[in-house]
Amino acid sequence: MRRIVITGSTRGIGRGLAEAFLARGCAVAVSGRSDAAVSTCVAELAQRYGAELVTGRACEVTRPADLQALWDAAARRFGGVDVWINNAGLGLPLRPLWEQDAGAMQALAATNLGGLLLGSRVALRGMMAQGSGHLWNMEGFGSGGEVRAGMSAYGASKRAVRYLHRALQKEVAGTPLRVGALSPGIVITDFITGDYDLSPDTEQGQRNRRIFNILGDLPETVTPWLAERVLRSEKSGERVAWLTTGKAMRRFFAALFRKRNLFAALDAPRA
């Protein structure tokens, strides 16, 4: 049984990972920014997978004390932490940098980069003290050098993940600690539905939908695959990527013959 902590795991990719690990018999500590969201998530997961395997704590990843409290709560409940996944992150609307809200950009930088550094620090310090552990950081658009207009701030924050991944390999060399990176590809969560024009009535919305329906996936498709690779990993420096260049090319070809609709839930009439 692996003991796993996931930041930003009350919804989206983080929630999907929590469920995937629990389904494989792991113990999981979930976290989010609000007590209410964490309590609801823990109750739902405990009912499905067993209360002995689930715990949770509200955590603002820009606060070192919150991250340390999350580690301490998981270690106390499960007897240690084998895997820590820095998943918490923020996005911004797709628009030029000069049109972005300054406060929102500061929050993104503090979470996507500051939270990543602080979470890694807490996890690695705890793992060094216990003598083992595997840290995973979540990549995103921009990590591999991709550039798109309207994504300056987000892409820059994710480019830093790749640097940190490489730098930490040097820092953990010769220790029992391991560091890895997760690249989930394009996952249809509120990051996508909240930040992009997806209206079926606009040209831009139709164009975005076409691309996402070709290259995107739902959390329940991607997260079990990622969880399996995390549990199998036995070396430091591994990068687990769902949407490879080859897979993307095959999907564009397949789109000529098969249409997908990942936005059925978004389009469904609400009662």
Long-range contacts (C-beta under 8 A, 24 or more apart in sequence): 1-25, 1-26, 1-27, 2-26, 2-27, 2-82, 2-83, 2-231, 3-27, 3-29, 3-74, 3-78, 3-79, 3-80, 3-81, 3-82, 3-83, 4-28, 4-29, 4-81, 4-82, 4-83, 4-84, 4-85, 5-29, 5-31, 5-70, 5-71, 5-74, 5-81, 5-83, 5-84, 5-85, 5-123, 6-30, 6-31, 6-85, 6-87, 7-31, 7-59, 7-61, 7-67, 7-70, 7-85, 7-86, 7-87, 7-88, 7-115, 7-119, 8-32, 8-61, 8-87, 8-88, 8-89, 9-41, 9-87, 10-37, 10-38, 10-40, 10-41, 10-56, 11-37, 11-41, 11-189, 11-190, 12-187, 12-189, 12-190, 12-191, 12-219, 13-87, 13-138, 13-184, 13-187, 13-189, 13-219, 13-222, 13-223, 14-85, 14-87, 14-88, 15-41, 15-219, 16-219, 16-220, 16-222, 16-223, 16-224, 17-85, 17-87, 17-223, 17-226, 17-227, 18-45, 19-45, 19-48, 19-49, 19-223, 20-223, 20-224, 20-226, 20-227, 20-228, 21-227, 21-230, 21-231, 22-48, 22-49, 22-53, 22-54, 23-49, 23-224, 24-227, 24-228, 24-231, 25-53, 26-53, 26-231, 27-52, 27-53, 27-54, 27-55, 27-77, 27-78, 28-53, 28-54, 28-55, 29-54, 29-55, 29-56, 29-57, 29-70, 29-73, 29-74, 29-77, 29-78, 29-81, 30-54, 30-55, 30-56, 31-56, 31-57, 31-58, 31-59, 31-70, 31-88, 32-56, 32-58, 32-59, 33-58, 33-59, 33-60, 34-58, 59-88, 61-86, 61-88, 61-111, 61-114, 61-115, 61-118, 61-119, 62-110, 62-111, 62-114, 62-115, 62-118, 63-118, 64-118, 64-121, 64-122, 67-118, 67-119, 67-122, 68-122, 70-122, 71-122, 71-123, 71-126, 75-126, 75-130, 80-130, 81-123, 81-126, 81-127, 81-130, 81-133, 82-132, 82-133, 82-134, 83-133, 83-134, 83-135, 83-136, 83-230, 84-119, 84-123, 84-126, 84-127, 84-133, 84-134, 84-135, 84-136, 85-136, 85-137, 85-138, 85-182, 85-230, 86-115, 86-116, 86-119, 86-120, 86-123, 86-135, 86-136, 86-137, 86-138, 87-138, 88-115, 88-119, 89-115, 89-138, 89-140, 89-157, 91-154, 91-191, 91-194, 91-195, 92-151, 92-153, 92-154, 92-195, 93-150, 93-195, 94-150, 94-151, 94-195, 94-196, 94-197, 95-150, 96-149, 96-150, 96-152, 97-152, 97-153, 100-153, 105-153, 108-153, 108-154, 108-157, 109-153, 109-157, 112-154, 112-157, 112-158, 112-160, 113-157, 113-160, 116-160, 116-161, 116-164, 117-164, 120-164, 120-168, 124-168, 124-172, 124-177, 127-177, 128-175, 128-177, 131-176, 132-176, 132-177, 133-176, 133-177, 133-178, 134-177, 134-178, 134-179, 134-180, 134-230, 134-233, 135-168, 135-177, 135-178, 135-179, 135-180, 136-179, 136-180, 136-181, 136-182, 136-230, 137-161, 137-164, 137-165, 137-179, 137-180, 137-181, 137-182, 138-181, 138-182, 138-184, 139-181, 139-182, 139-183, 139-184, 139-239, 139-241, 140-183, 143-181, 143-183, 144-183, 165-237, 165-239, 169-236, 169-237, 172-236, 173-236, 177-236, 178-233, 178-235, 178-236, 178-237, 179-236, 179-237, 180-230, 180-233, 180-236, 180-237, 180-238, 180-239, 180-240, 181-238, 181-239, 181-240, 182-226, 182-230, 182-239, 182-240, 183-239, 183-240, 183-241, 183-242, 183-243, 184-222, 184-223, 184-226, 184-242, 184-243, 185-215, 185-216, 185-217, 185-222, 185-241, 185-242, 185-243, 186-212, 186-215, 186-216, 186-217, 186-243, 187-216, 187-217, 187-218, 187-219, 187-222, 188-212, 188-216, 188-217, 188-218, 188-219, 188-262, 188-263, 189-219, 192-216, 193-263, 193-266, 198-263, 198-266, 200-267, 209-263, 212-262, 212-263, 213-255, 213-259, 213-260, 213-261, 213-262, 213-263, 214-251, 214-252, 214-255, 214-260, 215-243, 215-248, 215-251, 216-262, 217-242, 217-243, 217-262, 218-262
